[in-house]
Amino acid sequence: MNIHADPITVNCRKVLAGLRLIGTPFDLVHVDYFKGEQKGPAYTAINPNASVPAMVDGDFVLWESNAILQYAA
């Protein structure tokens, strides 16, 4: 499971904290929010809403923080 996030944002911190709390293994892919990397073509291919966080697990993609936590649970 890859989590595309910038820990500076509240929703990203929520996802990262929740995943760590329940012990779900993940790899963090840093998306620099202040540089606008979430608006670049590489990221919008994952999340067309251009918001962080997003999760990629194989071919499955989610981009809402609560949905990511529910999926992990």
N, C-alpha and C positions, 0 to 999 in steps of 0.2 A: 504494500500500500504506500503510495507516494502522496504526501500532503504538500500542496503548493501554497505557500503562505509567507507572510511577513509578520513575525511575532510582535511587531509594534502595534498592530491593530487589535482591537478588543475581540472580534469574532475569531481571529486566528489564535489568539491566546486561549480563548475558550476551548477551541478544538484541541489544541496541543495539550492543554491541561487535562481535558477529559480523556484523551487517548492514553496519556501517561497514568492517570488515575486507575483506569480499568486494565492497564497492562497490555494494550494493543500495540504490537510492533509496527513501526512506520518509518519511512525515510522522509526527511524534510527537504523540500526543494524550495530554496529561498527565492521569493519574488519581491524585489525591492519596490515597495509601495510608493516611496517618495520619488523614485526615479521614473515612476509610471510604467514599470515593466508589465503590470497587469493589463495594460492597454496595447501591448505589442502583439504581433501576429502569432507568435509561438504560444503565448498564453491564451489569447482569445480562441485559438483552435481547441483548447481544453474547456474554457468557460467563455462563451460568447457575451456574457453579461459584463465581462472585464472587472470582476470583483474577486477579492480573496476572502476566504480560502477556497481551494478546490481539492478534490481527492481523485486520484486515479488508482484503481485496483484492477489490473489486467485491462480488459476492455470496458470496464464499468467506470463511469465518471459521475461525481456529484459535486455541486458547488454551493450548497447552503450549509452553514455551520451546524445547525440542528440536525439536518439530514445526515451529515457526515457522522455525527455522534450516534445517531440512531442506528445507522448502518454498522458502525463498529461494535455497538452493544449487542 
